[in-house]
Amino acid sequence: MRHLSAPGAFHPHPTLRHAPPFIAVCRRIIHGSTLQKGRKGDSVKNSKMYLSTETMNLGFVRKVEALSGSSVRRCFQCGKCSAGCPMRTFMEHPPNRIVRLLQLGQWERVLAGRSIWYCASCETCSSRCPNKVDLAAIMDALRKLSWDANGPSKESYVQLANRLFIENIKTYGRQYEMRLAAVFNIKSGQFMKDFLLGPKLLTKGKLKVFHQKNRNIGEIEQIFSRIEEMRKKGEAP
């Protein structure tokens, strides 16, 4: 067995500013959640890594490969994906390290961090990869599988924000920023979060108190119904 303090470092084993309003709100939610103390995933992220047949859980990794249609085993760590990633500075694990952790079966360490949630799905990594690893699809698969994974907390409040975001789409056919922020603050117990920011956004017309449903809400409801049917049949995660 070997001890690993960072991917690739082995040691002997001792035992928006101009972003649309809804994007700005989501960024504040995710970034604010990463500053919370006492996260359940901290014990995993900050612990030393031990590699053995017992700690290398490759079953979850095979699910990621099947869902993404791309093999993490093709990556030889050239680093071109991380060099071109626009969100690299916000991630504790850059894209190439995400793949390396998956190669080592350390998926819990991946889900315990915020890296997969900061991915913008720009597909720069996939287009730059010389060995045709579709890292954007792998990131998307990790986000999907994290909902049902048995492991550490996936960065406090991130899944709550994602669930509320989708509920808004299902209800209104578009994003309702005022409701997203208000319900998130209530359910997360952060009642005074962004208290001073709200009035400023309202006066500038960036937020609306009342919201109209998308005129194509019926078609959107049909999309969600089809997804639920596919999930019941096991055709979608």
N, C-alpha and C positions, 0 to 999 in steps of 0.2 A: 504494500500500500504506500502511496505517496501523498505528501501534503502539498496543496496548491494555494498560495496566497493570492495569486492573480493568474488569469489564463496565460499559459506559456511559461510561468515561473515555478519550477519544481524545487522542492526542498526535502530533505530526509524527514520521514514521518516521526514526530516526537510523541504522540498518541492521537404692441400692435396698434402699435400706435394708429396706423391707417387701416387696420383690418375691419371687416364688417362687424356690427355690434355683437352678433351671436358668437362669432369666433373669439372676439375679445373677452366676452363673458366666460366662455368655456376655458380659455387660456388662464384666466384668473382663478377659476374653480380648480383646475388641475394643478396650477402652480401653487395655489394656497394649500392644497391638500398635501403637497410634498413637504411643506414646512411644519406640518403637525408632528408633535413628539409622541413617542410611545406607540408607533405603528407596529402591528403584529409581525410584519415582514422584516423589521429591523434586525431581529435575532438571526435571520437567515442571511441578509445582505452583509452584515458586519462580522459574521462568523468565519472561521478559517475553513478552507475547503479540503476535504479528504477524499481521495479517489480510491475506490475499490469496487469490486463486483457488487457490493451491497449498496453503495451510494450512487452508482451510475444507473439511473432509471431511464432506459431507452424506450420503454413502452409508450410514454407520452410523446417522445420525439418522433416515433414512427407515425403517430396520429397527425402530428404537425406536417410531416412529409406527405402523407396521404391527402390531407386537406389542401395543402398548398401546391401539390404537384411538383415539388422541387426537393432535391436531396441535399441535406446539410453536409453529407459526406463528400460532396464535390468541392467544397471550399478548401483552399490551401493557404488561407490567411495572407493574401497579398495586401489587404488593407485599402484597396481602391474604393470600396463602398463607403467606408468611414471618411476617407479623404474628401469625397464629394457630397457627403450628407449635410444638408443645411441645418439640421436639428442636432447635430453632433454635440454641440456645446451644452445642451440641456440634458444629455443622457449620461448616467453613471456608467452604462455599458454601451460603447459604440457598436454600430451594426456588426462589424466583423467579430467582436467579442461575444455578441449574442449568439452568433453561429457557433463559435468555439465552445461556449457553454452548453449548447445543445449537443454538439458532438461528444461532449463529456458526460451527457445525461443529467446535467445540472439545471433542469427546467424550473425547479422551484426558485432558484436564485434569480432566474430571468423574470418570473412572474412577481417576485417580491419587489421589483424595482419599477421605475417609471418609464424606462426607455421605450417599451413597445407602445406606450400611450402618447409619447411625443412624436412618434413617426408620423410624417405628413402624407405618406403614401404617394410621394412625388415620383417614385420608381427610378430615381437617379442611381441607386445602388444596383438595381437589376440591370440597367442599361450599361453600367460600367464594369460589371463582373465579367472577367475573361473566361470563366468556366461555366457561364450560363446558370448561376444560382439565382433563382428568383426570390431575392430577399424581401422584396415588398410583399409578395404573396405569403412568405413565411411569417412576417410581422402580422399580417392580417389574420392568419391562422392562429397565431398565439393569442391575439386579442379575443377571437371567437372561443377558443378552447379554455381560456382563463375563467370563463363564467362557471364552468362545471368542474374545474380542476380542484382536486383535494390538495391544498397547499397553503402557503402563507398568504396573508392579506395582499391583494394586488394594489398597493399604494392607496392609502385611505381616501375614501370618497370618490375615487375615479369611477368605479362601477356605478355608484349612485348617480353621478353626473351623466354617464352614458345612458342609463336607464331612463332618466327624466328627459333626456334629449330625444330618445326614440319615442317616448310617450307623447311628447309634444307633436312630433311628426304624425303619429297615428291619429291624434285628436284633431289637429288643426290643418294637417297637410303641409305645414311649414313650421319654421321655428318661431316660438313666442318667447322672446328674451326675458321679458318681465316675469313671466310665470316660471321660467327655468331658474332664474336667480332666486326668486322668492321661495319657491318650494325647496330648492336645494338648501338654502340657508336654514329653513325650518327643520327639515329632516336631518340635517347634519348638526343641528344644535348651535349653529353660528348665527344667531339672530341679528347681530349688529354688523355682520360682514358686509362691506361695501355700502354701509349706511350713508356715508357722505358722497359716494360716487353716484348713487341713483338719481338724486335731484339734478345733478349736473347733466347727466345723460338725457333726462326728461326735458330739461329746458333747451337743449340743443337738438331735440327731435330724434335722438338716437334710440330711445326706447318709447314704446307705445303702451299706455295703460290698458286699452282695449284692442282686441285683435280679431281680425276676420279670418274665417276658414278659407282654405284654398278652394277655388271653384271646382277643382278636379278631385275633391276629397274622396269621392266614390271609387275612383280608379286606384287611389293610394290604399284605401281599405282592402281592395281586392288583392293588391300586391302583398300586404301583410297576411291576408287569409291564405294565399298560396304558400307563403313561407311556413306558416303554422302547419299546413297539411304536409309539406315536405318534411318537416321535423318529426311529425307523427310517424311517417313512413321510414324515418332514418336516412332521408336523402339530403338533409341539411343539418348543420351543427346547432 
